[in-house]
Amino acid sequence: MARGAAPETLPRLELDGAYLSELAARVEPASVDWIILGNVLCSLPEPEKQLRLLDGLLKPGGRVYFSEHVRHTTPCTIHPKP
């Protein structure tokens, strides 16, 4: 492969700036490999509810990656589906 050429195995990447509820309405259930959130959960009144909503969009084995700059006052743990 020539230097700078993209390998054919790169995943398709789609960027979407939609609200989570809008995204969930447009995306087929169990169709997403991964979701990346940056400083989003801190601004939601019920982050656990939103994470469960996103979980429904993920393919089996899919993952949500997130970064936050604050700590939630009540820690929670979301376990993957069996």
The 8 nearest C-alpha neighbors of each residue, nearest first, counted from 0:
[[1, 2, 4, 6, 5, 3, 7, 8],
 [2, 0, 4, 3, 5, 6, 7, 8],
 [1, 3, 4, 0, 5, 6, 7, 9],
 [4, 2, 1, 5, 0, 6, 7, 9],
 [5, 3, 1, 2, 6, 0, 7, 9],
 [4, 6, 3, 7, 9, 8, 0, 2],
 [7, 5, 8, 9, 4, 0, 3, 1],
 [6, 8, 9, 5, 10, 4, 0, 11],
 [9, 7, 6, 10, 5, 11, 4, 12],
 [8, 10, 7, 6, 11, 5, 12, 4],
 [11, 9, 12, 8, 7, 13, 32, 6],
 [10, 12, 9, 13, 8, 14, 32, 7],
 [13, 11, 10, 14, 9, 15, 33, 32],
 [12, 14, 15, 11, 10, 34, 16, 31],
 [15, 13, 12, 16, 17, 35, 34, 11],
 [14, 16, 17, 13, 22, 18, 19, 12],
 [15, 17, 18, 14, 22, 19, 21, 13],
 [18, 16, 15, 22, 21, 19, 20, 14],
 [17, 19, 21, 20, 22, 16, 23, 15],
 [18, 20, 22, 21, 23, 17, 49, 53],
 [19, 21, 23, 22, 18, 24, 17, 52],
 [22, 20, 24, 18, 19, 23, 17, 25],
 [21, 23, 19, 25, 24, 20, 17, 26],
 [22, 24, 20, 21, 26, 25, 19, 56],
 [23, 25, 21, 22, 26, 20, 27, 19],
 [26, 24, 22, 23, 21, 27, 20, 28],
 [25, 27, 23, 24, 22, 28, 56, 30],
 [26, 28, 30, 29, 56, 25, 23, 24],
 [27, 29, 56, 30, 55, 26, 57, 58],
 [30, 28, 58, 57, 56, 31, 55, 27],
 [29, 31, 58, 28, 27, 57, 56, 32],
 [32, 30, 57, 58, 33, 56, 29, 61],
 [33, 31, 61, 58, 57, 62, 30, 34],
 [34, 32, 62, 61, 63, 31, 35, 57],
 [33, 35, 63, 64, 62, 36, 32, 31],
 [34, 36, 64, 65, 63, 33, 37, 66],
 [37, 35, 65, 39, 64, 66, 38, 34],
 [36, 38, 66, 39, 65, 67, 35, 40],
 [39, 37, 67, 66, 40, 41, 68, 36],
 [40, 38, 37, 41, 42, 36, 43, 67],
 [39, 41, 43, 42, 46, 38, 67, 36],
 [42, 40, 39, 43, 38, 69, 67, 71],
 [41, 43, 40, 39, 44, 38, 46, 45],
 [44, 42, 40, 45, 46, 41, 39, 49],
 [43, 45, 46, 42, 41, 40, 48, 47],
 [46, 44, 48, 43, 47, 49, 40, 50],
 [47, 45, 49, 48, 40, 43, 50, 44],
 [48, 46, 50, 49, 45, 51, 75, 77],
 [49, 47, 51, 46, 45, 50, 52, 53],
 [50, 48, 52, 46, 51, 47, 53, 45],
 [49, 51, 53, 47, 52, 48, 54, 46],
 [50, 52, 54, 48, 49, 53, 47, 55],
 [53, 51, 49, 50, 54, 55, 48, 56],
 [54, 52, 50, 56, 55, 51, 49, 57],
 [55, 53, 51, 57, 56, 52, 50, 63],
 [54, 56, 53, 52, 57, 28, 29, 51],
 [57, 55, 28, 29, 53, 54, 31, 30],
 [58, 56, 29, 31, 61, 54, 55, 30],
 [57, 59, 29, 61, 30, 31, 32, 60],
 [60, 58, 61, 57, 29, 80, 32, 62],
 [59, 61, 58, 62, 57, 32, 79, 80],
 [62, 60, 32, 58, 57, 33, 59, 31],
 [63, 61, 33, 64, 34, 60, 32, 57],
 [62, 64, 34, 33, 35, 65, 61, 36],
 [65, 63, 35, 34, 36, 62, 66, 33],
 [64, 66, 36, 35, 37, 63, 67, 38],
 [65, 67, 37, 38, 36, 68, 64, 39],
 [68, 66, 38, 69, 37, 65, 41, 40],
 [67, 69, 38, 66, 70, 41, 37, 39],
 [70, 68, 67, 71, 41, 38, 72, 66],
 [69, 71, 72, 68, 67, 41, 74, 73],
 [70, 72, 73, 74, 69, 41, 75, 40],
 [71, 73, 70, 74, 69, 75, 41, 46],
 [72, 74, 71, 75, 70, 76, 47, 46],
 [75, 73, 71, 72, 76, 70, 47, 77],
 [76, 74, 73, 77, 47, 71, 46, 72],
 [75, 77, 78, 74, 47, 79, 73, 50],
 [76, 78, 79, 75, 47, 50, 51, 80],
 [77, 79, 76, 80, 81, 75, 51, 54],
 [80, 78, 81, 77, 54, 60, 62, 61],
 [79, 81, 78, 59, 54, 60, 77, 55],
 [80, 79, 78, 59, 60, 77, 54, 61]]
